Amino acid sequence: MKIAFQMDPIGPININADSTFRIAEEAQARGHELFYYTPDRLAWQEGTLTARGWPLTVRREKGNHFTLGEEQEVDLSTYDVVWLRQDPPFDMFYITTTHLLDRIHPGTLVVNDPFWVRNYPEKLLVLEFPQLTPPTTIARDLPTIRKFKDKHGDVILKPLYGNGGAGVFRLTPDDRNLSSLHELFTGFSREPLIVQKYLPAVTKGDKRVILVDGEPVGAINRVPAEGETRSNMHVGGRPEKVELTARDREICATIGPLLKEKGQVFVGIDVIGDYLTEINVTSPTGIQELERFDGVNIAEKIWQAIEAKRK
């Protein structure tokens, strides 16, 4: 098949951690033809969705992990699969790319389905499942957020469309910084904030469960660094081997059919203790860590699901 990757610049990536690299590596091993472009090179030109980019070859050699062919402009509707893999922020630039990719899907299979990526961002899709999530409020006005904090005492405050652990704050019952943080966030963004009840179980780890076409294929545990609330590996979280619990499987059984129905082939959910906190559909990670811990080829499972859809 002809496969296009819409992703951030490939040069700086960590080939031992980057999930897009692993997906591309497996695609190449399966005989597929790769093409790479960055989202700023996507364009709608008089009825045709085009991308300016390069034929791509990848290899697992640090510092020499890719080769590009001659730059060219391609019609993405002639491709079998386009991967939507740039990282958030989930802003209007990101959202616009999903609108453009809608124009070729499903004739060209876009993974994950851009319509539902746009309508189900990570911190909002969980609202479909209140029985699985900790107490949560989404608001921009300070009185509403303060009322939630007064009720629950110990809370997590973060940007609604943030990623990678950026801008995540824990506010304990005696913390007096809520007004200042609200002023800071609303000073540079018009977006709401999300505030959730703090879950003490996070000290034991924030579990990333990976689902392929709605089915769980494994999990890793991300343990916060000493003195940290955030467990994201971007900010020093330590990945550990972990097994799926009965509660994890219950959560996956509840959300999996919706993910499959909406074309979300590769999804990473976050589970703290018994609670679902995020459903990551924009650019989930964790494939390589899970493969190393469990000895399972997760990228192969993803491509098997995609190849079945193309058939």
C-alpha positions in Angstrom: 0.0 0.0 0.0 0.9 3.7 -0.3 1.2 5.2 3.2 1.5 8.9 4.0 2.5 10.2 7.4 1.4 13.6 8.5 3.7 14.2 11.5 6.0 16.6 13.2 9.6 16.9 11.8 11.2 13.5 11.7 14.8 14.6 12.4 14.6 15.3 16.2 12.5 12.2 17.2 13.8 9.6 19.6 13.7 6.4 17.6 13.6 4.3 20.8 10.4 5.9 22.0 8.5 7.5 19.1 5.4 5.6 18.2 5.1 7.1 14.7 8.6 5.9 13.9 7.7 2.4 15.1 4.5 2.4 13.0 6.5 3.5 9.9 9.2 0.9 10.6 6.6 -1.9 10.7 4.9 -0.6 7.6 8.2 -0.6 5.7 8.9 -4.2 6.9 5.5 -5.2 5.5 6.4 -3.9 2.1 4.4 -0.7 2.1 5.6 2.5 0.4 6.2 5.5 2.8 5.7 9.2 2.2 6.3 11.9 4.8 5.2 15.5 5.2 4.6 18.0 8.0 1.1 19.4 8.6 2.0 22.9 7.4 2.6 21.3 3.9 -1.0 20.1 3.6 -3.2 22.1 1.2 -6.6 22.1 -0.6 -6.0 23.2 -4.2 -9.1 23.7 -6.3 -10.7 20.4 -5.3 -7.6 18.3 -4.6 -6.0 17.6 -1.2 -2.2 17.8 -1.7 0.9 17.5 0.4 4.4 18.6 -0.3 6.8 16.0 1.2 9.2 13.2 0.5 9.4 9.5 -0.1 10.6 8.0 3.2 12.9 5.2 4.2 13.5 4.5 8.0 16.1 2.5 9.8 16.9 1.9 13.4 20.2 3.7 13.5 20.5 6.6 16.0 21.5 9.8 14.2 20.9 8.1 10.8 17.3 7.0 11.2 15.8 8.1 7.9 16.4 8.9 4.2 14.2 11.2 2.2 13.7 11.0 -1.6 13.2 14.0 -3.8 10.6 16.5 -2.7 7.3 16.2 -4.5 3.7 17.3 -4.3 1.3 14.4 -4.2 -2.5 14.0 -4.4 -3.4 12.3 -1.0 -6.5 10.8 -2.5 -4.3 8.4 -4.4 -2.9 7.0 -1.2 -4.3 4.0 0.6 -3.7 5.3 4.2 -2.8 8.7 5.7 -1.7 8.7 9.3 -2.7 11.8 11.3 0.2 11.8 13.7 1.3 15.4 14.6 1.3 16.2 18.3 -1.1 18.6 19.9 -1.7 21.4 20.9 -5.2 20.7 19.7 -5.7 24.2 18.3 -7.4 25.6 15.2 -4.3 24.7 13.0 -4.7 21.1 14.2 -8.5 21.1 13.7 -8.2 22.6 10.2 -6.0 19.6 9.1 -8.8 17.2 10.3 -11.4 19.2 8.2 -9.1 18.9 5.1 -8.4 15.2 5.7 -12.2 14.6 6.0 -12.3 15.4 2.2 -10.5 12.2 1.3 -11.7 9.8 4.1 -12.7 7.0 3.9 -11.7 6.5 0.2 -8.3 7.1 1.6 -8.3 5.6 5.1 -7.2 8.3 7.5 -6.0 6.9 10.9 -7.4 7.9 13.3 -10.7 9.0 11.6 -10.3 12.8 11.5 -13.9 13.6 12.1 -14.0 11.8 15.4 -10.5 13.0 16.4 -11.8 16.5 16.0 -15.0 15.8 17.9 -13.6 13.5 20.6 -10.4 15.2 21.9 -8.8 13.4 24.9 -10.2 15.3 27.8 -13.7 15.6 26.3 -14.4 12.0 25.1 -14.2 10.8 28.8 -17.3 12.9 29.5 -19.2 10.1 27.6 -18.4 7.8 30.5 -19.0 9.6 33.8 -19.3 6.3 35.6 -15.6 5.6 34.9 -14.1 9.0 35.6 -13.2 11.0 38.7 -15.3 14.0 39.6 -14.7 16.6 36.9 -15.6 20.1 36.0 -14.8 22.0 32.7 -15.2 25.8 33.1 -13.5 29.1 32.4 -15.1 31.2 35.1 -13.3 31.3 38.5 -16.4 31.0 40.8 -17.3 27.6 39.2 -13.8 26.3 39.5 -13.5 27.6 43.1 -16.7 25.9 44.0 -15.4 22.5 42.7 -12.2 23.0 44.7 -14.0 23.9 47.8 -16.1 20.7 47.5 -13.3 18.3 46.7 -10.3 20.0 48.5 -7.4 18.4 46.6 -7.7 18.9 42.9 -5.7 18.8 39.6 -6.1 21.9 37.4 -4.9 21.8 33.7 -5.5 23.3 30.3 -8.4 21.5 28.5 -6.3 21.0 25.3 -2.9 20.7 26.8 -0.6 17.7 26.3 2.6 16.1 27.6 1.9 17.2 31.2 2.4 20.9 30.4 0.5 23.3 32.7 -0.7 20.6 35.1 -1.0 21.8 38.7 -2.1 20.1 41.9 -3.9 22.4 44.3 -4.1 21.0 47.9 -6.8 22.1 50.3 -4.5 24.8 51.8 -3.2 26.1 48.5 -3.9 29.7 47.8 -2.8 29.9 44.1 -6.1 29.2 42.3 -6.8 32.9 41.5 -3.3 33.5 40.2 -3.3 30.4 38.1 -6.7 31.2 36.7 -5.4 34.7 35.9 -2.3 33.2 34.2 -4.2 30.7 32.0 -7.0 33.1 31.0 -4.4 35.8 30.2 -3.0 33.9 27.2 -5.8 31.5 26.2 -9.6 31.7 25.6 -10.0 28.0 26.3 -11.7 26.6 29.3 -9.8 24.7 32.1 -10.4 21.2 33.3 -10.3 20.5 37.0 -10.5 17.0 38.5 -10.5 15.5 42.0 -6.9 14.5 42.8 -6.4 10.7 42.9 -3.8 9.6 45.5 -3.3 6.4 43.5 -1.3 8.4 41.0 1.8 8.1 43.3 1.7 4.4 42.3 1.5 5.3 38.6 -0.6 6.5 35.8 -1.3 3.5 33.6 -1.3 3.9 29.8 -3.5 1.2 28.2 -3.2 0.8 24.4 -6.2 -0.3 22.4 -6.1 -1.4 18.8 -9.5 -1.2 17.0 -11.3 -1.1 20.3 -9.4 -4.0 21.9 -6.8 -3.7 24.7 -3.4 -5.1 23.7 -1.4 -4.2 26.9 -0.4 -1.5 29.3 2.6 0.2 30.8 2.7 2.0 34.1 4.2 5.5 34.3 5.4 6.4 37.8 6.0 10.1 38.7 9.5 11.2 39.5 10.2 12.0 43.2 8.3 15.1 44.2 6.3 15.2 40.9 2.5 15.0 40.5 2.8 14.4 36.7 3.7 10.9 35.4 4.2 11.8 31.8 7.4 10.5 30.4 8.1 13.9 28.8 8.6 15.2 32.4 10.5 12.4 33.9 7.9 9.7 34.5 9.4 6.2 34.7 7.8 3.4 32.6 7.3 0.1 34.3 5.9 -3.3 33.2 2.3 -3.8 34.4 -0.5 -6.2 33.8 -4.1 -5.3 32.9 -6.4 -5.6 35.9 -10.1 -6.6 35.9 -11.0 -3.0 36.2 -8.8 -2.0 33.2 -10.6 -4.6 31.1 -14.0 -3.4 32.4 -13.1 0.1 31.3 -11.9 -1.1 27.9 -15.0 -3.2 27.4 -17.1 -0.1 28.0 -15.3 2.3 25.7 -13.9 -0.1 23.1 -17.1 -0.5 21.0 -17.4 3.3 20.6 -13.7 3.7 19.6 -14.1 0.9 17.0 -17.3 2.4 15.6 -15.7 5.8 15.3 -12.6 4.6 13.4 -10.1 5.2 16.3 -7.7 2.4 15.4 -4.8 3.4 17.7 -5.8 4.8 21.1 -4.0 5.2 24.4 -6.2 5.6 27.5 -4.9 6.8 30.9 -6.1 5.0 34.1 -5.2 6.1 37.6 -6.3 3.5 40.2 -9.9 2.6 39.2 -10.6 5.7 37.2 -10.3 6.6 33.5 -8.8 10.1 33.1 -8.1 10.6 29.4 -8.8 8.8 26.1 -5.9 9.8 23.8 -6.9 9.7 20.1 -4.9 12.6 18.6 -1.3 11.2 18.7 -1.1 8.5 21.3 2.2 7.0 22.4 3.6 4.0 24.3 4.0 1.4 21.6 7.8 0.9 22.0 7.8 0.7 25.8 5.0 -1.8 25.7 6.7 -3.9 23.1 9.9 -4.0 25.1 8.1 -5.0 28.4 5.7 -7.6 26.9 7.6 -8.9 23.9 4.6 -8.3 21.7 4.6 -6.6 18.3 2.0 -3.9 18.8 2.8 -2.2 15.5 2.0 -5.4 13.7 -1.4 -5.6 15.4 -2.1 -2.0 14.3 -1.2 -2.8 10.7 -3.2 -6.0 10.7 -6.3 -4.0 11.7 -5.6 -1.4 9.0 -4.9 -3.9 6.3 -8.1 -5.7 7.1 -10.0 -2.4 6.8 -8.5 -1.7 3.4 -9.5 -5.2 2.1 
